[in-house]
Amino acid sequence: PFYALNREFGRMITFVNQIPQVLIVVAEGAVLGGGFGLVCISDLALCLDSTQFGLPETSLGIPPAQIAPFVVTRIGLTQARRLSLFGARFKGTEAKELGIVHECLDSNEALETALETALSQVKNCAPQANRTTKELILSVGHQPLESLLDGAAKNFASAVQGAEGQEGTMAFIQKRKASWAE
């Protein structure tokens, strides 16, 4: 049962990592273990400077099994090794320095403002363009570069001729917001 439970978490985090929507995470309180892994798959992570982060698994006698690949992808091998092999705990400011979170704020009000700003910004982006961009970014390192660029060019050509591309271009020319941003 432990195998099944752990592996199911891995399937869930893999699925969420690949969702086409933009994933914004607001981290507060204690962000440990699996929660730490979820922050590592976000497109934008915000936290308070008082938020406590950590990978305590090894201090509990277990490995960070399903989250380790996502942690390595987010912050690199050497930092992932340091944090996981020493069961490190640290605050939001260090999480920002490490690239785990994108913004570390000093108050709930500032955190709310940052979240509202992020939501406003993402609403200005075309949903299908974001979906295609996220797929492209997540494919880097998993496909040969030439085939990746061939696919990117095909997606670009389709987008330019598609509804979002046409609407976005017209909105730019007409100096107005695109329909998805209104």
CNS distance restraints for C-alpha pairs under 8 A (distance, minus, plus):
assign (resid   1 and name CA) (resid   5 and name CA) 6.10 0.50 0.50
assign (resid   2 and name CA) (resid   6 and name CA) 6.01 0.50 0.50
assign (resid   3 and name CA) (resid   7 and name CA) 5.94 0.50 0.50
assign (resid   4 and name CA) (resid   8 and name CA) 5.96 0.50 0.50
assign (resid   5 and name CA) (resid   9 and name CA) 6.45 0.50 0.50
assign (resid   6 and name CA) (resid  10 and name CA) 6.51 0.50 0.50
assign (resid   6 and name CA) (resid  65 and name CA) 7.76 0.50 0.50
assign (resid   6 and name CA) (resid  66 and name CA) 6.95 0.50 0.50
assign (resid   7 and name CA) (resid  11 and name CA) 6.32 0.50 0.50
assign (resid   7 and name CA) (resid  66 and name CA) 7.02 0.50 0.50
assign (resid   8 and name CA) (resid  12 and name CA) 6.19 0.50 0.50
assign (resid   9 and name CA) (resid  13 and name CA) 6.13 0.50 0.50
assign (resid   9 and name CA) (resid  66 and name CA) 6.99 0.50 0.50
assign (resid  10 and name CA) (resid  14 and name CA) 6.05 0.50 0.50
assign (resid  10 and name CA) (resid  66 and name CA) 4.92 0.50 0.50
assign (resid  10 and name CA) (resid  67 and name CA) 7.20 0.50 0.50
assign (resid  11 and name CA) (resid  15 and name CA) 6.10 0.50 0.50
assign (resid  12 and name CA) (resid  16 and name CA) 6.15 0.50 0.50
assign (resid  13 and name CA) (resid  17 and name CA) 5.94 0.50 0.50
assign (resid  13 and name CA) (resid  37 and name CA) 7.84 0.50 0.50
assign (resid  13 and name CA) (resid  38 and name CA) 6.86 0.50 0.50
assign (resid  13 and name CA) (resid  41 and name CA) 7.80 0.50 0.50
assign (resid  13 and name CA) (resid  67 and name CA) 7.92 0.50 0.50
assign (resid  14 and name CA) (resid  18 and name CA) 6.46 0.50 0.50
assign (resid  15 and name CA) (resid  19 and name CA) 6.39 0.50 0.50
assign (resid  16 and name CA) (resid  41 and name CA) 7.68 0.50 0.50
assign (resid  17 and name CA) (resid  41 and name CA) 5.31 0.50 0.50
assign (resid  17 and name CA) (resid  42 and name CA) 7.26 0.50 0.50
assign (resid  18 and name CA) (resid 135 and name CA) 7.64 0.50 0.50
assign (resid  18 and name CA) (resid 138 and name CA) 7.76 0.50 0.50
assign (resid  20 and name CA) (resid 130 and name CA) 7.48 0.50 0.50
assign (resid  20 and name CA) (resid 131 and name CA) 4.71 0.50 0.50
assign (resid  20 and name CA) (resid 132 and name CA) 7.89 0.50 0.50
assign (resid  20 and name CA) (resid 134 and name CA) 6.75 0.50 0.50
assign (resid  20 and name CA) (resid 135 and name CA) 7.47 0.50 0.50
assign (resid  21 and name CA) (resid 127 and name CA) 7.58 0.50 0.50
assign (resid  21 and name CA) (resid 130 and name CA) 7.49 0.50 0.50
assign (resid  21 and name CA) (resid 131 and name CA) 6.47 0.50 0.50
assign (resid  22 and name CA) (resid  43 and name CA) 6.15 0.50 0.50
assign (resid  22 and name CA) (resid 122 and name CA) 7.69 0.50 0.50
assign (resid  22 and name CA) (resid 130 and name CA) 7.55 0.50 0.50
assign (resid  23 and name CA) (resid  42 and name CA) 5.24 0.50 0.50
assign (resid  23 and name CA) (resid  43 and name CA) 5.18 0.50 0.50
assign (resid  23 and name CA) (resid  44 and name CA) 6.61 0.50 0.50
assign (resid  24 and name CA) (resid  42 and name CA) 5.86 0.50 0.50
assign (resid  24 and name CA) (resid  43 and name CA) 5.90 0.50 0.50
assign (resid  24 and name CA) (resid  44 and name CA) 4.79 0.50 0.50
assign (resid  24 and name CA) (resid  45 and name CA) 5.89 0.50 0.50
assign (resid  24 and name CA) (resid  46 and name CA) 7.84 0.50 0.50
assign (resid  25 and name CA) (resid  39 and name CA) 6.34 0.50 0.50
assign (resid  25 and name CA) (resid  42 and name CA) 6.14 0.50 0.50
assign (resid  25 and name CA) (resid  43 and name CA) 7.95 0.50 0.50
assign (resid  25 and name CA) (resid  44 and name CA) 6.25 0.50 0.50
assign (resid  25 and name CA) (resid  45 and name CA) 4.75 0.50 0.50
assign (resid  25 and name CA) (resid  46 and name CA) 6.22 0.50 0.50
assign (resid  26 and name CA) (resid  45 and name CA) 5.94 0.50 0.50
assign (resid  26 and name CA) (resid  46 and name CA) 4.84 0.50 0.50
assign (resid  26 and name CA) (resid  47 and name CA) 5.68 0.50 0.50
assign (resid  26 and name CA) (resid 115 and name CA) 7.87 0.50 0.50
assign (resid  27 and name CA) (resid  31 and name CA) 6.81 0.50 0.50
assign (resid  27 and name CA) (resid  39 and name CA) 7.55 0.50 0.50
assign (resid  27 and name CA) (resid  45 and name CA) 7.18 0.50 0.50
assign (resid  27 and name CA) (resid  46 and name CA) 6.08 0.50 0.50
assign (resid  27 and name CA) (resid  47 and name CA) 4.69 0.50 0.50
assign (resid  27 and name CA) (resid  48 and name CA) 7.20 0.50 0.50
assign (resid  27 and name CA) (resid  51 and name CA) 6.92 0.50 0.50
assign (resid  28 and name CA) (resid  47 and name CA) 5.95 0.50 0.50
assign (resid  28 and name CA) (resid  48 and name CA) 6.27 0.50 0.50
assign (resid  28 and name CA) (resid  50 and name CA) 7.88 0.50 0.50
assign (resid  28 and name CA) (resid  51 and name CA) 5.17 0.50 0.50
assign (resid  28 and name CA) (resid  52 and name CA) 7.78 0.50 0.50
assign (resid  29 and name CA) (resid  50 and name CA) 7.41 0.50 0.50
assign (resid  29 and name CA) (resid  51 and name CA) 4.93 0.50 0.50
assign (resid  29 and name CA) (resid  52 and name CA) 6.18 0.50 0.50
assign (resid  30 and name CA) (resid  51 and name CA) 5.96 0.50 0.50
assign (resid  30 and name CA) (resid  52 and name CA) 4.76 0.50 0.50
assign (resid  30 and name CA) (resid  53 and name CA) 6.05 0.50 0.50
assign (resid  31 and name CA) (resid  35 and name CA) 5.27 0.50 0.50
assign (resid  31 and name CA) (resid  36 and name CA) 5.32 0.50 0.50
assign (resid  31 and name CA) (resid  51 and name CA) 7.25 0.50 0.50
assign (resid  31 and name CA) (resid  52 and name CA) 5.99 0.50 0.50
assign (resid  31 and name CA) (resid  53 and name CA) 4.75 0.50 0.50
assign (resid  31 and name CA) (resid  54 and name CA) 6.53 0.50 0.50
assign (resid  32 and name CA) (resid  36 and name CA) 5.09 0.50 0.50
assign (resid  32 and name CA) (resid  52 and name CA) 7.84 0.50 0.50
assign (resid  32 and name CA) (resid  53 and name CA) 5.62 0.50 0.50
assign (resid  32 and name CA) (resid  54 and name CA) 4.83 0.50 0.50
assign (resid  32 and name CA) (resid  55 and name CA) 5.71 0.50 0.50
assign (resid  32 and name CA) (resid  56 and name CA) 6.88 0.50 0.50
assign (resid  33 and name CA) (resid  37 and name CA) 6.51 0.50 0.50
assign (resid  33 and name CA) (resid  54 and name CA) 6.73 0.50 0.50
assign (resid  33 and name CA) (resid  55 and name CA) 5.17 0.50 0.50
assign (resid  33 and name CA) (resid  56 and name CA) 6.53 0.50 0.50
assign (resid  33 and name CA) (resid  57 and name CA) 6.64 0.50 0.50
assign (resid  33 and name CA) (resid  64 and name CA) 6.87 0.50 0.50
assign (resid  33 and name CA) (resid  67 and name CA) 7.73 0.50 0.50
assign (resid  34 and name CA) (resid  38 and name CA) 6.35 0.50 0.50
assign (resid  34 and name CA) (resid  67 and name CA) 6.63 0.50 0.50
assign (resid  35 and name CA) (resid  39 and name CA) 6.40 0.50 0.50
assign (resid  36 and name CA) (resid  40 and name CA) 6.43 0.50 0.50
assign (resid  36 and name CA) (resid  53 and name CA) 6.88 0.50 0.50
assign (resid  36 and name CA) (resid  54 and name CA) 6.99 0.50 0.50
assign (resid  36 and name CA) (resid  55 and name CA) 7.29 0.50 0.50
assign (resid  36 and name CA) (resid  67 and name CA) 7.99 0.50 0.50
assign (resid  37 and name CA) (resid  41 and name CA) 6.74 0.50 0.50
assign (resid  37 and name CA) (resid  67 and name CA) 4.96 0.50 0.50
assign (resid  37 and name CA) (resid  68 and name CA) 7.61 0.50 0.50
assign (resid  37 and name CA) (resid  70 and name CA) 6.45 0.50 0.50
assign (resid  37 and name CA) (resid  71 and name CA) 6.34 0.50 0.50
assign (resid  38 and name CA) (resid  42 and name CA) 6.72 0.50 0.50
assign (resid  39 and name CA) (resid  45 and name CA) 6.38 0.50 0.50
assign (resid  39 and name CA) (resid 100 and name CA) 7.10 0.50 0.50
assign (resid  39 and name CA) (resid 101 and name CA) 7.41 0.50 0.50
assign (resid  40 and name CA) (resid  70 and name CA) 6.05 0.50 0.50
assign (resid  40 and name CA) (resid  71 and name CA) 5.83 0.50 0.50
assign (resid  40 and name CA) (resid  74 and name CA) 5.73 0.50 0.50
assign (resid  40 and name CA) (resid 100 and name CA) 6.19 0.50 0.50
assign (resid  41 and name CA) (resid  70 and name CA) 6.60 0.50 0.50
assign (resid  41 and name CA) (resid  74 and name CA) 7.56 0.50 0.50
assign (resid  44 and name CA) (resid 101 and name CA) 7.21 0.50 0.50
assign (resid  44 and name CA) (resid 102 and name CA) 6.32 0.50 0.50
assign (resid  45 and name CA) (resid 100 and name CA) 7.48 0.50 0.50
assign (resid  45 and name CA) (resid 101 and name CA) 4.64 0.50 0.50
assign (resid  45 and name CA) (resid 102 and name CA) 5.41 0.50 0.50
assign (resid  45 and name CA) (resid 103 and name CA) 6.77 0.50 0.50
assign (resid  46 and name CA) (resid 101 and name CA) 5.81 0.50 0.50
assign (resid  46 and name CA) (resid 102 and name CA) 6.05 0.50 0.50
assign (resid  46 and name CA) (resid 103 and name CA) 4.96 0.50 0.50
assign (resid  46 and name CA) (resid 104 and name CA) 6.01 0.50 0.50
assign (resid  46 and name CA) (resid 105 and name CA) 7.63 0.50 0.50
assign (resid  46 and name CA) (resid 111 and name CA) 7.20 0.50 0.50
assign (resid  46 and name CA) (resid 114 and name CA) 7.77 0.50 0.50
assign (resid  46 and name CA) (resid 115 and name CA) 7.65 0.50 0.50
assign (resid  47 and name CA) (resid  51 and name CA) 6.40 0.50 0.50
assign (resid  47 and name CA) (resid  92 and name CA) 6.31 0.50 0.50
assign (resid  47 and name CA) (resid 101 and name CA) 6.99 0.50 0.50
assign (resid  47 and name CA) (resid 103 and name CA) 6.45 0.50 0.50
assign (resid  47 and name CA) (resid 104 and name CA) 4.96 0.50 0.50
assign (resid  47 and name CA) (resid 105 and name CA) 6.19 0.50 0.50
assign (resid  47 and name CA) (resid 111 and name CA) 7.04 0.50 0.50
assign (resid  48 and name CA) (resid  92 and name CA) 6.08 0.50 0.50
assign (resid  48 and name CA) (resid 104 and name CA) 5.33 0.50 0.50
assign (resid  48 and name CA) (resid 105 and name CA) 4.74 0.50 0.50
assign (resid  48 and name CA) (resid 106 and name CA) 5.67 0.50 0.50
assign (resid  48 and name CA) (resid 107 and name CA) 6.57 0.50 0.50
assign (resid  48 and name CA) (resid 108 and name CA) 7.34 0.50 0.50
assign (resid  48 and name CA) (resid 111 and name CA) 6.92 0.50 0.50
assign (resid  49 and name CA) (resid  91 and name CA) 6.27 0.50 0.50
assign (resid  49 and name CA) (resid  92 and name CA) 4.34 0.50 0.50
assign (resid  49 and name CA) (resid  93 and name CA) 5.43 0.50 0.50
assign (resid  49 and name CA) (resid 104 and name CA) 5.46 0.50 0.50
assign (resid  49 and name CA) (resid 105 and name CA) 5.63 0.50 0.50
assign (resid  49 and name CA) (resid 106 and name CA) 5.53 0.50 0.50
assign (resid  50 and name CA) (resid  91 and name CA) 5.88 0.50 0.50
assign (resid  50 and name CA) (resid  92 and name CA) 5.96 0.50 0.50
assign (resid  50 and name CA) (resid 106 and name CA) 7.76 0.50 0.50
assign (resid  51 and name CA) (resid  91 and name CA) 5.52 0.50 0.50
assign (resid  51 and name CA) (resid  92 and name CA) 5.13 0.50 0.50
assign (resid  52 and name CA) (resid  89 and name CA) 6.82 0.50 0.50
assign (resid  52 and name CA) (resid  90 and name CA) 5.66 0.50 0.50
assign (resid  52 and name CA) (resid  91 and name CA) 4.59 0.50 0.50
assign (resid  52 and name CA) (resid  92 and name CA) 6.30 0.50 0.50
assign (resid  53 and name CA) (resid  89 and name CA) 5.60 0.50 0.50
assign (resid  53 and name CA) (resid  90 and name CA) 5.32 0.50 0.50
assign (resid  53 and name CA) (resid  91 and name CA) 5.93 0.50 0.50
assign (resid  53 and name CA) (resid  92 and name CA) 6.99 0.50 0.50
assign (resid  53 and name CA) (resid  95 and name CA) 7.23 0.50 0.50
assign (resid  54 and name CA) (resid  83 and name CA) 7.38 0.50 0.50
assign (resid  54 and name CA) (resid  87 and name CA) 6.81 0.50 0.50
assign (resid  54 and name CA) (resid  88 and name CA) 5.58 0.50 0.50
assign (resid  54 and name CA) (resid  89 and name CA) 4.28 0.50 0.50
assign (resid  54 and name CA) (resid  90 and name CA) 6.34 0.50 0.50
assign (resid  55 and name CA) (resid  64 and name CA) 7.31 0.50 0.50
assign (resid  55 and name CA) (resid  83 and name CA) 6.41 0.50 0.50
assign (resid  55 and name CA) (resid  84 and name CA) 5.40 0.50 0.50
assign (resid  55 and name CA) (resid  87 and name CA) 5.22 0.50 0.50
assign (resid  55 and name CA) (resid  88 and name CA) 6.11 0.50 0.50
assign (resid  55 and name CA) (resid  89 and name CA) 6.94 0.50 0.50
assign (resid  56 and name CA) (resid  60 and name CA) 6.59 0.50 0.50
assign (resid  56 and name CA) (resid  84 and name CA) 7.23 0.50 0.50
assign (resid  56 and name CA) (resid  87 and name CA) 4.46 0.50 0.50
assign (resid  56 and name CA) (resid  88 and name CA) 6.76 0.50 0.50
assign (resid  56 and name CA) (resid  89 and name CA) 7.54 0.50 0.50
assign (resid  57 and name CA) (resid  61 and name CA) 6.47 0.50 0.50
assign (resid  57 and name CA) (resid  62 and name CA) 5.20 0.50 0.50
assign (resid  57 and name CA) (resid  63 and name CA) 5.56 0.50 0.50
assign (resid  57 and name CA) (resid  64 and name CA) 5.68 0.50 0.50
assign (resid  57 and name CA) (resid  84 and name CA) 7.48 0.50 0.50
assign (resid  57 and name CA) (resid  87 and name CA) 6.65 0.50 0.50
assign (resid  58 and name CA) (resid  62 and name CA) 5.07 0.50 0.50
assign (resid  58 and name CA) (resid  63 and name CA) 5.49 0.50 0.50
assign (resid  58 and name CA) (resid  64 and name CA) 7.33 0.50 0.50
assign (resid  58 and name CA) (resid  84 and name CA) 6.84 0.50 0.50
assign (resid  58 and name CA) (resid  85 and name CA) 6.51 0.50 0.50
assign (resid  58 and name CA) (resid  86 and name CA) 7.36 0.50 0.50
assign (resid  58 and name CA) (resid  87 and name CA) 5.89 0.50 0.50
assign (resid  59 and name CA) (resid  86 and name CA) 7.70 0.50 0.50
assign (resid  59 and name CA) (resid  87 and name CA) 5.74 0.50 0.50
assign (resid  64 and name CA) (resid  68 and name CA) 5.66 0.50 0.50
assign (resid  64 and name CA) (resid  84 and name CA) 7.39 0.50 0.50
assign (resid  67 and name CA) (resid  71 and name CA) 6.20 0.50 0.50
assign (resid  68 and name CA) (resid  72 and name CA) 6.17 0.50 0.50
assign (resid  68 and name CA) (resid  80 and name CA) 7.70 0.50 0.50
assign (resid  69 and name CA) (resid  73 and name CA) 6.18 0.50 0.50
assign (resid  70 and name CA) (resid  74 and name CA) 6.11 0.50 0.50
assign (resid  71 and name CA) (resid  75 and name CA) 6.13 0.50 0.50
assign (resid  71 and name CA) (resid  76 and name CA) 7.44 0.50 0.50
assign (resid  71 and name CA) (resid  80 and name CA) 6.20 0.50 0.50
assign (resid  72 and name CA) (resid  76 and name CA) 4.65 0.50 0.50
assign (resid  72 and name CA) (resid  77 and name CA) 5.19 0.50 0.50
assign (resid  72 and name CA) (resid  79 and name CA) 7.84 0.50 0.50
assign (resid  72 and name CA) (resid  80 and name CA) 5.45 0.50 0.50
assign (resid  73 and name CA) (resid  77 and name CA) 7.82 0.50 0.50
assign (resid  74 and name CA) (resid  99 and name CA) 7.20 0.50 0.50
assign (resid  74 and name CA) (resid 100 and name CA) 6.61 0.50 0.50
assign (resid  75 and name CA) (resid  79 and name CA) 6.30 0.50 0.50
assign (resid  75 and name CA) (resid  80 and name CA) 6.51 0.50 0.50
assign (resid  75 and name CA) (resid  98 and name CA) 6.42 0.50 0.50
assign (resid  75 and name CA) (resid  99 and name CA) 6.11 0.50 0.50
assign (resid  75 and name CA) (resid 100 and name CA) 6.56 0.50 0.50
assign (resid  76 and name CA) (resid  80 and name CA) 6.12 0.50 0.50
assign (resid  77 and name CA) (resid  81 and name CA) 6.03 0.50 0.50
assign (resid  78 and name CA) (resid  82 and name CA) 6.29 0.50 0.50
assign (resid  79 and name CA) (resid  83 and name CA) 6.08 0.50 0.50
assign (resid  79 and name CA) (resid  98 and name CA) 7.82 0.50 0.50
assign (resid  80 and name CA) (resid  84 and name CA) 5.93 0.50 0.50
assign (resid  81 and name CA) (resid  85 and name CA) 5.61 0.50 0.50
assign (resid  82 and name CA) (resid  86 and name CA) 6.01 0.50 0.50
assign (resid  82 and name CA) (resid  88 and name CA) 7.59 0.50 0.50
assign (resid  83 and name CA) (resid  87 and name CA) 5.88 0.50 0.50
assign (resid  83 and name CA) (resid  88 and name CA) 4.94 0.50 0.50
assign (resid  83 and name CA) (resid  89 and name CA) 7.83 0.50 0.50
assign (resid  84 and name CA) (resid  88 and name CA) 6.68 0.50 0.50
assign (resid  90 and name CA) (resid  94 and name CA) 6.42 0.50 0.50
assign (resid  90 and name CA) (resid  95 and name CA) 7.27 0.50 0.50
assign (resid  91 and name CA) (resid  95 and name CA) 6.49 0.50 0.50
assign (resid  92 and name CA) (resid  96 and name CA) 6.24 0.50 0.50
assign (resid  92 and name CA) (resid 101 and name CA) 7.85 0.50 0.50
assign (resid  92 and name CA) (resid 104 and name CA) 5.97 0.50 0.50
assign (resid  93 and name CA) (resid  97 and name CA) 6.41 0.50 0.50
assign (resid  93 and name CA) (resid 104 and name CA) 6.08 0.50 0.50
assign (resid  94 and name CA) (resid  98 and name CA) 6.10 0.50 0.50
assign (resid  95 and name CA) (resid  99 and name CA) 6.24 0.50 0.50
assign (resid  95 and name CA) (resid 100 and name CA) 5.12 0.50 0.50
assign (resid  95 and name CA) (resid 101 and name CA) 5.79 0.50 0.50
assign (resid  96 and name CA) (resid 100 and name CA) 5.83 0.50 0.50
assign (resid  96 and name CA) (resid 101 and name CA) 4.87 0.50 0.50
assign (resid  96 and name CA) (resid 102 and name CA) 5.84 0.50 0.50
assign (resid  96 and name CA) (resid 103 and name CA) 6.33 0.50 0.50
assign (resid  96 and name CA) (resid 104 and name CA) 6.23 0.50 0.50
assign (resid 105 and name CA) (resid 110 and name CA) 6.06 0.50 0.50
assign (resid 105 and name CA) (resid 111 and name CA) 5.85 0.50 0.50
assign (resid 106 and name CA) (resid 110 and name CA) 6.74 0.50 0.50
assign (resid 106 and name CA) (resid 111 and name CA) 7.67 0.50 0.50
assign (resid 107 and name CA) (resid 111 and name CA) 6.22 0.50 0.50
assign (resid 108 and name CA) (resid 112 and name CA) 6.13 0.50 0.50
assign (resid 109 and name CA) (resid 113 and name CA) 6.21 0.50 0.50
assign (resid 110 and name CA) (resid 114 and name CA) 6.10 0.50 0.50
assign (resid 111 and name CA) (resid 115 and name CA) 6.20 0.50 0.50
assign (resid 112 and name CA) (resid 116 and name CA) 6.15 0.50 0.50
assign (resid 113 and name CA) (resid 117 and name CA) 6.08 0.50 0.50
assign (resid 114 and name CA) (resid 118 and name CA) 6.14 0.50 0.50
assign (resid 115 and name CA) (resid 119 and name CA) 6.15 0.50 0.50
assign (resid 116 and name CA) (resid 120 and name CA) 6.10 0.50 0.50
assign (resid 117 and name CA) (resid 121 and name CA) 6.15 0.50 0.50
assign (resid 118 and name CA) (resid 122 and name CA) 6.16 0.50 0.50
assign (resid 119 and name CA) (resid 123 and name CA) 6.19 0.50 0.50
assign (resid 120 and name CA) (resid 124 and name CA) 6.75 0.50 0.50
assign (resid 121 and name CA) (resid 125 and name CA) 7.16 0.50 0.50
assign (resid 123 and name CA) (resid 180 and name CA) 7.02 0.50 0.50
assign (resid 123 and name CA) (resid 181 and name CA) 5.38 0.50 0.50
assign (resid 124 and name CA) (resid 177 and name CA) 7.86 0.50 0.50
assign (resid 124 and name CA) (resid 178 and name CA) 7.52 0.50 0.50
assign (resid 124 and name CA) (resid 180 and name CA) 6.93 0.50 0.50
assign (resid 124 and name CA) (resid 181 and name CA) 4.65 0.50 0.50
assign (resid 125 and name CA) (resid 129 and name CA) 7.36 0.50 0.50
assign (resid 125 and name CA) (resid 130 and name CA) 6.79 0.50 0.50
assign (resid 125 and name CA) (resid 180 and name CA) 7.60 0.50 0.50
assign (resid 125 and name CA) (resid 181 and name CA) 7.19 0.50 0.50
assign (resid 126 and name CA) (resid 130 and name CA) 6.16 0.50 0.50
assign (resid 126 and name CA) (resid 164 and name CA) 6.56 0.50 0.50
assign (resid 126 and name CA) (resid 180 and name CA) 6.42 0.50 0.50
assign (resid 126 and name CA) (resid 181 and name CA) 7.94 0.50 0.50
assign (resid 127 and name CA) (resid 131 and name CA) 6.16 0.50 0.50
assign (resid 127 and name CA) (resid 180 and name CA) 7.97 0.50 0.50
assign (resid 128 and name CA) (resid 132 and name CA) 6.12 0.50 0.50
assign (resid 128 and name CA) (resid 164 and name CA) 7.45 0.50 0.50
assign (resid 129 and name CA) (resid 133 and name CA) 6.01 0.50 0.50
assign (resid 129 and name CA) (resid 159 and name CA) 7.32 0.50 0.50
assign (resid 129 and name CA) (resid 164 and name CA) 7.64 0.50 0.50
assign (resid 130 and name CA) (resid 134 and name CA) 5.99 0.50 0.50
assign (resid 131 and name CA) (resid 135 and name CA) 6.29 0.50 0.50
assign (resid 132 and name CA) (resid 136 and name CA) 6.22 0.50 0.50
assign (resid 132 and name CA) (resid 155 and name CA) 7.34 0.50 0.50
assign (resid 133 and name CA) (resid 137 and name CA) 6.17 0.50 0.50
assign (resid 134 and name CA) (resid 138 and name CA) 6.09 0.50 0.50
assign (resid 135 and name CA) (resid 139 and name CA) 6.14 0.50 0.50
assign (resid 136 and name CA) (resid 140 and name CA) 6.69 0.50 0.50
assign (resid 136 and name CA) (resid 148 and name CA) 7.63 0.50 0.50
assign (resid 136 and name CA) (resid 152 and name CA) 6.97 0.50 0.50
assign (resid 139 and name CA) (resid 143 and name CA) 6.26 0.50 0.50
assign (resid 139 and name CA) (resid 148 and name CA) 7.46 0.50 0.50
assign (resid 140 and name CA) (resid 145 and name CA) 7.73 0.50 0.50
assign (resid 140 and name CA) (resid 148 and name CA) 7.53 0.50 0.50
assign (resid 141 and name CA) (resid 145 and name CA) 7.91 0.50 0.50
assign (resid 143 and name CA) (resid 147 and name CA) 6.88 0.50 0.50
assign (resid 143 and name CA) (resid 148 and name CA) 6.05 0.50 0.50
assign (resid 144 and name CA) (resid 148 and name CA) 6.15 0.50 0.50
assign (resid 145 and name CA) (resid 149 and name CA) 6.08 0.50 0.50
assign (resid 146 and name CA) (resid 150 and name CA) 6.10 0.50 0.50
assign (resid 147 and name CA) (resid 151 and name CA) 6.14 0.50 0.50
assign (resid 148 and name CA) (resid 152 and name CA) 6.15 0.50 0.50
assign (resid 149 and name CA) (resid 153 and name CA) 6.09 0.50 0.50
assign (resid 150 and name CA) (resid 154 and name CA) 6.36 0.50 0.50
assign (resid 151 and name CA) (resid 155 and name CA) 6.17 0.50 0.50
assign (resid 152 and name CA) (resid 156 and name CA) 6.03 0.50 0.50
assign (resid 153 and name CA) (resid 157 and name CA) 6.14 0.50 0.50
assign (resid 154 and name CA) (resid 158 and name CA) 6.19 0.50 0.50
assign (resid 155 and name CA) (resid 159 and name CA) 6.02 0.50 0.50
assign (resid 156 and name CA) (resid 160 and name CA) 6.14 0.50 0.50
assign (resid 157 and name CA) (resid 161 and name CA) 6.40 0.50 0.50
assign (resid 158 and name CA) (resid 162 and name CA) 5.78 0.50 0.50
assign (resid 159 and name CA) (resid 163 and name CA) 7.55 0.50 0.50
assign (resid 159 and name CA) (resid 164 and name CA) 6.79 0.50 0.50
assign (resid 159 and name CA) (resid 165 and name CA) 5.29 0.50 0.50
assign (resid 160 and name CA) (resid 164 and name CA) 7.76 0.50 0.50
assign (resid 160 and name CA) (resid 165 and name CA) 4.55 0.50 0.50
assign (resid 160 and name CA) (resid 166 and name CA) 6.49 0.50 0.50
assign (resid 161 and name CA) (resid 165 and name CA) 6.19 0.50 0.50
assign (resid 161 and name CA) (resid 166 and name CA) 6.43 0.50 0.50
assign (resid 162 and name CA) (resid 166 and name CA) 6.16 0.50 0.50
assign (resid 163 and name CA) (resid 167 and name CA) 6.01 0.50 0.50
assign (resid 164 and name CA) (resid 168 and name CA) 5.86 0.50 0.50
assign (resid 165 and name CA) (resid 169 and name CA) 6.04 0.50 0.50
assign (resid 166 and name CA) (resid 170 and name CA) 6.13 0.50 0.50
assign (resid 167 and name CA) (resid 171 and name CA) 6.01 0.50 0.50
assign (resid 167 and name CA) (resid 178 and name CA) 6.29 0.50 0.50
assign (resid 167 and name CA) (resid 179 and name CA) 7.26 0.50 0.50
assign (resid 168 and name CA) (resid 172 and name CA) 6.18 0.50 0.50
assign (resid 168 and name CA) (resid 178 and name CA) 5.55 0.50 0.50
assign (resid 169 and name CA) (resid 173 and name CA) 6.23 0.50 0.50
assign (resid 170 and name CA) (resid 174 and name CA) 5.90 0.50 0.50
assign (resid 171 and name CA) (resid 175 and name CA) 5.76 0.50 0.50
assign (resid 171 and name CA) (resid 176 and name CA) 4.97 0.50 0.50
assign (resid 171 and name CA) (resid 177 and name CA) 5.72 0.50 0.50
assign (resid 171 and name CA) (resid 178 and name CA) 5.16 0.50 0.50
assign (resid 172 and name CA) (resid 176 and name CA) 6.37 0.50 0.50
assign (resid 172 and name CA) (resid 177 and name CA) 7.53 0.50 0.50
assign (resid 172 and name CA) (resid 178 and name CA) 7.80 0.50 0.50
assign (resid 177 and name CA) (resid 181 and name CA) 5.98 0.50 0.50
assign (resid 177 and name CA) (resid 182 and name CA) 6.43 0.50 0.50
assign (resid 178 and name CA) (resid 182 and name CA) 6.77 0.50 0.50
